[in-house]
């Protein structure tokens, strides 16, 4: 009964969202690259965060002695599975245009890029790796962290003082390396950039309960498999509404799957290639907001605050963070070496944020 009530509540929310977004003309100030859910690049939101961030009220005489950073990997290429989806999309778009031609339908509304379009990742045999934009993102995050907390980085580098941890997923470990290069820039004597070597620690993917807990929790795997069809059902009203709108707008017989794949293509083109006038150009700003909302809804239920199993898995990570803070306090009181703990994680940030919110509500 409780699950049914929760589903009904979300379903009502879907209807409210659909009614609250009205079709709008192109907004010259609208940058789709700021509205790509988890595919949004750090570079396109860091200024928004900087202007909206409200710093803590730090009492006189207090100063930072320790920092924990949990960060997602940088911008990456599509996985092999998603690259196959884009190849399928290319074939289906070609079929839609051919069918329209055979039926003598007007095609003057069809954007020119759709004619003969092929996936930019066609023919690639591997995917999911960190791209150069992602390396640059994490490199500059490392620089900004050191600039923001200069007193925490006066100690000479030692892996026990500045431990950097990453999962064994290549894009996460590569992100950790890029982050460390920025954090320790000009701290060594290697090469023209005065870099220095540093260690990145990883646990086995099969037993990493801190940063890959969603891979080691069998209950979560069962939960996710059961929930995914229900989540898809909740997204259907939005996708169906946008499908109908685009069918009328471009006079092509798009399906719901076409719209989902075109939205994925939009996110990849805008984030990885800085192309915003092709797949993204098919959607109005209000439609982009709705599509991003469907992504947020999926994250809320399958990874975030929507279900307790999502954030309960993050308890070991939160416990480890708290313990590191306690050790830093004791080290400071004993005037011994200060600890600084930095985590580099693939996608546990959402769970940790959700768990932190739960703890805050209980206090």
N, C-alpha and C positions, 0 to 999 in steps of 0.2 A: 504493500500500500504506500509506504513512504517513497519507494522508488518511482511508483506511478505518479504520485503527487509532484515529485521533483521534475519528472519528465514533462508533466503538464505545465508546470511553471515555466520551464524553458521554452516550451512550445508557444505559450502565450507571449513570452518575450520576443520570440521570432516574429510573431505577427505585429507586435508593437514596433519592432525595429523596421519591418517592411513599410509600415505606415508612416514612420517618422522621417524616412529618407525620400525626398521627392527628386525627380529628374532635374538636373541642373546643367546649365551650359558650362563650357570649359572655364575654369577659374585660372587666370594667369598666375596667381600666386600658389597654386596647388602643385606640389612636387610629389609625384607618385612614389619616388624613392624613399619618402618618409613614411609610407603606408604599406609596407610589405611584410607585416607581421615579423616572424623570426628571421626572414630573409633580409630585412632592412640592415644596411651596412652601418657600422659604428659611426662612420664619418658623417652620415646624414641625420643622426640624432644627437650627437654629442653637444652641438650648440643649443638644441632644445633643452637638453638636460641641464646644461650650464646656466641657462637663463631662468629655469623653473625650479632649480634646486634650492631648498631652504636649509642652510647649514645649522648644525646643532648649536645650542647655546652653551658654549664651553665656559665653565666657571674660571675665574681668575686663579692663576697658579697651576692650572692643569695643562698637560701637554700629551700628545700621543706618544705611546711607547711601543705600540704593536699594531699590526694590520693583518687582516685576513682578506684575501681577494678570491672570490669565486667567479670565474668568467667563462663565457662560452667561446668556442673556437671562432676564428675569423671566417670571412667569406670563403665559401668553397664551391667547387663545381658540382653539377648534378650527379647523383648516383647512377650506376648503370641501369637500374630499374626505371628511374625517371627519364633517362636518355632514350630508353626504348619507348616510353610513353610519348615523347616528343616526335619520335620517328613515326609512330602510329598516327599522331595528330597531323603530321605533314601529309601522310597518305590519305587521311580522311578529308582534309581540307581540299585536296586535289579532286577527290571524288565529289564533294559538295559542289564545287565550281563546275565540274563536268556535267553533273546532273542538272544544274541550273541552265547551262548552255543548251542541253538536249531538250529542255522544256521551254526554251525560248523566253526565259525569265530575264528581266532587266538586270544588268550587272554593273550599272554605273555607280552604285553605292558601295561596291566591293573595293576595299582599299587595295592599292596596286601591289603592296608587299605580299599580299596573300597569294598572288598568282605565281605558282611555281616555288613557293616557299619551302625551304629545307632547314632542318634543325642545324644550328651552329655547331652542335656536338655530334653530328652524324659521323659515323665511322670510328668514333673513339671506343676503345676496348676497356678503358678503366675510367673510374669517376670517383667523386666524393673527396678529392684531395683539396688541400688549402691552395688557393690561387694567390697571385702576387698582391692583389688588393687586400686579401686577408692577412698576408704577412705584414704589409704596411700598417694595417689597422692595429695589430697587436704590438708591433714595434713602437708605435706612437703612444699606445696606452701605457706601455712600460715607461716611456719618457715622462708622460703626464703624471703618473703615480709618483715618480721620484721628485718631480717638481712640486707636487702638492704636499709631500711629506719629506722634505729634505733632511730633517733631523734623524729620520729613521734609517738613512742610508749612509751615515758617516762611518760606520764600521767597515773594515776591510772585508771583502767577500769571503764567506765560508759557507758551505752547503748546510751546515747546522744552524747558521744565523739566517740565511735567506733560502730556505728550501722551496723549490718549485716542483710541484707535482702535476702530473698529467696522466690521462688514461692512455692505454696502449693503442687507441685509435690514431692512425697517422696524422689526421688533420688536427687533432687535439695536441699531440706531442709537438708537431711543427709549430702550432700556435704558441706553445710554451717557450720554444726556442726563440721565436720572433719577439715575444714579450721580454724574455731575459736579455736579448741583445739591446733592446731599448732601455731596460731598467739599468743595465750595467754599462751603458755606453760611456766611453772615455774613462773606464775604470781599469783598463788593462793596457797591454802593449802589443796586441796582435793586430797586424795590418794597419792600413792608413786610418781606420776608424778607431784605433786604440781599443779594440774589443778585448774581452777576456773569456776564457773557457769557463763554463759553469755546468752544473749537473741538473738533469731533469729526472725525477724519480717516477716510476710507474709500477703499479701493481698488476698482477695477472688479470686479464679480462674475466677469467672464470671465477675470481674470488675478490674482485674490487668492490667492497661494500660501501666505500666512501664516495667514489666518483662514478661508478657504473652499477649502482645498486639496482637499477631497473633491469639490468641484464642478469643479475644473480637471484632476483626474487621470482620464484615460480608462480606465486599467487598473483603477482602483478601481471605476468604474461597471460594467465587465464582470464583475469579481469579485463585486460585490454582487448583480448580477442572477443569477449562477450559484448563489450561496450561499443566497439567500432561500428557495427551495423546501426545501433541506436543513434550514435552521433551523426552518421551519414543521413539518417532519416530526419534529424533536426535541421540539417543544412539544406535539405531538399527545397523548402519553400523559397529560400533566397535564390538558389541556383535556378529553380524553375522560373521565377519572376524575371531574372536577368536573361535567361535563355529566350523567353518570349519576346523581351524587348529587343535583343540583338537580332532575332529572326526578322522582326519587323524593320529594324534599322538597316540591315544589310541584305535582306531578302535572300538569305541562305538558310538552309534547314538545319541549323545547329541543334545538337543534343545537349543534355545536361552534362554529359562527360566532356563534350567539346568545350563547354564554358569552364569546367574545372581545369582542363588541360591548358586552355588559353590563359587562365589566371596564373597557373604555374609558370607558363612561358613568360608572361608579363613580369613576374617576380624575378625570374632568372635573367631576362634581358636587361631589366632596369638595374638590378643589383650588380651583376657581373660584367655587363657590356655597356652600361649607361645608355641603353636604347629605350626611349620612353614613348616613341611615336608609332610603334608597331602593335604588338599585342596589347600593351597598356593603353594605346590610343583607341582601342575598340570600346573601352569602358569610360563612362563619365565619372567624375570625382565621387558622386554619391554611390555609384555602383562599386567603385574601388573600396569605399568605406564599408559597404555591405560584405564584399568578398573578404576583406580583412577581418571583419567581425566573425565570419564563419571559421576562419583560421583560429581566432581567439577563443571561440566557443569550443573547438576541438581541443585546444591546449588546456582550457579550463577543466574539461571533464577527464581527459586522458592523461594529463601531466600535472595539473595545477590544483587549485584550491577546491575544485568541485567535488572531489572524492578523497576521502581520508587516506586511502591506501597510497595515493600519490605522494603525500608529504610525510606519511609515517615511515616510508622507506628512507627518508633523508635524516632520520634521527641519529644514526651513527656519525654522519657528517657534521651535524649541528653539535653533537657531543664532543667531537674532535676539535671543532672550532672553539668551543667554550673551554676545553682543557688547555688549548694552546694559549688562550687569554690568561687563564689562571697561572700557567707556567711563566708567562711574560711578567705578570705582576710579582710573582715570587722572585724571579731573576732580578727585577728592578730593586726590590726591597733588599736583596742580598748583594746588590751592586756587582752581580756577575753578568755574563754575556747576555745581551738582550736578544730575544728570539723574534723573528719575523717569519710568518708563515704565509706562503702564497700558493693557492690552488689554481690549477689550470684544468678546467673540466669541459667536456663536450656539451652536455645539455642537462646538468643537474641544477642549474641556477634557479629554474622555475620552482622545482620542488623545495629548495632551501628557502626561497622567498615565501612560499606558501606556508611552510612549517614555521618560519619566523613570525608570520602574521598570526598563526594559531596561538603561538606562545605569548605574543603581545596581548591577544584578547583574553588570555587566562590570567595575566598579571594584574 
